[in-house]
Amino acid sequence: MAKVALAWAEWGLVVTGDTFRAKELLKSHGGRWDAARKGWLFETDGKAALLKALRDSPDIGDVKDDALAKLSMEPAEGGKSVAVLGETFPVRQFLKDRGGRWNKSLGAWIFAAELGASIRASLLASPDVGEVKDPRGCCAKAAGGSGGSGAALPIADAPRRQQAATPQRALVAVPSKGVKATSPKSSQGTLATPPKGAKVETTAKETRTLKRGADGSCKAVVTQEKRRRITGKQGEDIMTESVTRQRQVRETEHEIEEISTITVKRVRRKSAAR
């Protein structure tokens, strides 16, 4: 029986695993195949229905639900409020419906301090939430009526805290195995098949960056490069070539912009090209 797993992508859900036998089911629920992630992408709002359909499918034997948000709560605004930080994107409507207000500069949802305990309890009861940490005990203090300013941490340094903590959205989901090369004709803009008897040296590298803007926006860039150096029997250079795949995802409060590019560069000796 097939095994699949759900996880959060940068803007929604991704289903990976043995999905081939369930591809029609996944399509019917609005999924689209993403070759880079080797999975099916979905909107966050349809998780409950999708999860039920997968578990009810006779073609799937095991469904692992890893799409569980990791959150934390911190005192804010001199102890008058409490902030919900972490992977809040999947539960943004949940937080909004309970009176939360989004603070773009902090990347957090803000609630009145006295609501901290009830908000945390509601989050822990949500099937979309895996954990809600309260390292400063702000919810317990609020419930006990002692949300004094001495326990509060002004959240002016929240962006710095968030850099070290789990980002609000998992913006990067490109596989780390490098660019998968195929071997069609060299004129088609992909890695060429080396001549018979040639020596091929291959290297690969990957870089990742994540930046947060002052307006609360997030930009993630993943660049993967695979290089090949082809030499002849005497060690002479025949060809050098590279394939660079870059994926950029920029997310603001209202939209997500995604750009993917593939660049192929090839340098050949004229004698070898004839």
Residue pairs with C-beta under 8 A, 6 or more apart in sequence:
1 59
1 60
1 61
1 62
2 17
2 18
2 19
2 20
2 21
2 22
2 59
2 60
2 61
2 62
3 17
3 18
3 60
3 61
3 62
3 63
3 64
4 15
4 16
4 17
4 18
4 19
4 22
4 54
4 60
4 62
4 63
4 64
5 15
5 16
5 17
5 63
5 64
5 65
5 66
6 13
6 14
6 15
6 47
6 50
6 51
6 54
6 63
6 64
6 65
6 66
6 67
7 13
7 14
7 16
7 66
7 67
7 170
8 14
8 44
8 67
8 69
8 87
8 89
8 90
8 169
8 170
9 37
9 39
9 41
9 170
9 173
10 169
10 170
10 171
10 172
10 173
10 220
10 249
10 251
10 256
11 44
11 89
11 169
11 249
11 251
11 256
12 41
12 42
12 43
12 44
13 41
13 42
13 43
13 44
13 46
13 47
13 50
13 67
14 34
14 37
14 39
14 40
14 41
14 42
14 173
15 26
15 31
15 39
15 40
15 42
15 50
15 54
16 37
16 38
16 39
16 40
17 39
17 64
18 60
19 26
19 39
19 40
21 59
21 60
22 54
22 57
22 59
22 60
23 33
23 40
25 53
25 54
25 57
25 59
26 40
29 42
29 46
29 49
29 50
29 53
30 42
30 43
30 46
31 40
31 41
31 42
31 50
32 40
32 41
33 39
33 40
33 41
34 40
34 41
36 173
36 174
36 175
36 245
36 247
36 260
37 173
37 174
37 175
38 175
42 50
44 89
44 90
45 93
47 67
47 90
47 128
48 127
51 63
51 65
54 60
54 63
55 63
67 90
67 128
68 128
68 129
68 130
68 131
69 86
69 87
69 88
69 90
69 91
69 128
69 129
69 130
70 86
70 87
70 130
70 131
70 166
71 84
71 85
71 86
71 87
71 88
71 91
71 123
71 129
71 131
71 132
71 133
72 84
72 85
72 86
72 132
72 133
72 134
72 135
72 165
73 82
73 83
73 84
73 85
73 116
73 119
73 120
73 132
73 133
73 134
73 138
73 139
74 82
74 83
74 85
74 108
74 135
74 136
74 138
74 153
74 155
74 158
74 161
75 81
75 82
75 83
75 113
75 136
75 138
75 147
75 151
75 152
75 153
75 155
76 82
76 83
76 106
76 108
76 110
76 152
76 153
76 154
76 155
76 158
77 110
77 152
77 154
77 155
78 149
78 152
78 154
79 113
79 147
79 148
79 149
79 150
79 151
79 152
80 112
80 113
80 147
80 152
81 110
81 111
81 112
81 113
82 110
82 111
82 112
82 113
82 115
82 116
82 119
82 138
82 139
82 142
83 103
83 106
83 108
83 109
83 110
83 111
83 155
83 158
84 95
84 100
84 108
84 109
84 110
84 111
84 119
84 123
84 132
85 106
85 107
85 108
85 158
85 161
85 162
85 165
85 168
86 165
86 166
86 168
87 166
87 167
87 168
87 169
87 170
88 95
88 108
88 109
88 168
89 168
89 169
90 128
91 123
91 126
91 128
91 129
92 102
92 109
94 122
94 123
94 126
94 128
95 109
95 119
96 102
96 109
98 111
98 115
98 119
98 122
99 111
99 112
99 115
100 109
100 110
100 111
100 119
101 109
101 110
102 108
102 109
102 110
102 253
103 109
103 110
103 216
104 215
104 216
104 253
105 159
105 214
105 215
105 216
106 155
106 158
106 159
106 216
107 158
107 159
107 162
107 168
107 212
107 216
108 155
108 158
111 119
113 138
113 142
113 147
114 142
114 147
115 142
116 138
116 139
116 142
116 143
116 147
117 139
117 140
117 142
117 143
119 139
120 132
120 134
120 139
123 129
123 132
124 132
134 140
136 151
136 153
137 151
138 147
138 151
138 152
141 147
141 148
141 151
159 212
162 168
162 212
163 212
167 210
167 218
168 218
169 218
169 251
171 210
171 218
171 219
171 220
171 249
171 251
172 208
172 210
172 220
172 222
172 247
172 249
174 222
174 224
174 245
174 247
176 206
178 204
178 206
178 224
178 226
179 204
179 224
179 225
179 226
179 243
179 244
179 245
179 262
181 190
181 191
181 226
181 243
182 190
182 191
183 190
183 191
183 192
183 193
184 190
185 192
186 192
186 193
186 266
189 264
190 243
190 264
191 226
191 228
191 241
191 243
191 264
192 239
192 241
192 266
194 200
194 228
194 230
194 238
194 239
195 230
195 232
195 238
195 272
197 232
197 233
198 230
198 231
198 232
198 233
198 238
199 230
199 231
199 232
199 233
199 235
200 228
200 229
200 230
201 228
201 229
201 230
201 231
202 226
202 227
202 228
203 226
203 227
204 224
204 225
204 226
204 227
205 224
205 225
206 222
206 223
206 224
206 225
207 222
207 223
208 220
208 221
208 222
208 223
209 220
209 221
210 218
210 219
210 220
210 221
211 218
211 219
211 220
212 218
212 219
213 219
215 252
216 252
216 253
217 250
217 251
217 252
217 253
218 249
218 250
218 251
219 248
219 249
219 250
219 251
220 248
220 249
220 250
221 246
221 247
221 248
222 246
222 247
223 244
223 245
223 246
224 244
224 245
224 246
225 242
225 243
225 244
225 245
226 242
226 243
227 240
227 241
227 242
228 239
228 240
228 241
228 242
229 237
229 239
229 240
230 237
230 238
230 239
230 240
230 241
231 237
231 238
232 238
232 272
236 269
237 269
238 268
238 269
238 272
239 266
239 267
239 268
239 269
239 272
240 266
240 267
241 264
241 265
241 266
241 267
242 264
242 265
242 266
243 262
243 263
243 264
244 262
244 263
244 264
244 265
245 260
245 261
245 262
245 263
246 259
246 260
246 261
246 262
246 263
247 258
247 259
247 260
248 257
248 258
248 259
248 260
249 256
249 257
249 258
250 256
250 257
250 258
251 257
